[in-house]
Amino acid sequence: MGIESILVIIIIGAIAGWLAGQIVKGFGFGLLGNIVVGIVGAFVAGLIFPVVGLGFGGGIVGSIIHATIGAVILLFLIRLVKRV
């Protein structure tokens, strides 16, 4: 994996984490936290979506949507755990 790929992953993770933080009110982890939430959210979505049969188009926009939905799921799970 080249430096360009890593940079794209970080940028998509940052955008997805920020969008998820906007969708799930009350959760903001700063720039580094948003990047981590976005990347982990993309991983979570990558595990869940094929099982359910969902797929989004390729490209950066599809990747951002994919990672954002996964990050929203992750933030909801974090919210549930913090309540208990």
Summary of the structure (lengths in Angstrom):
residues: 84
radius of gyration: 12.5
end to end distance: 39.7
largest distance: 41.5
contacts: 264
relative contact order: 0.19
helix: 82%
strand: 0%
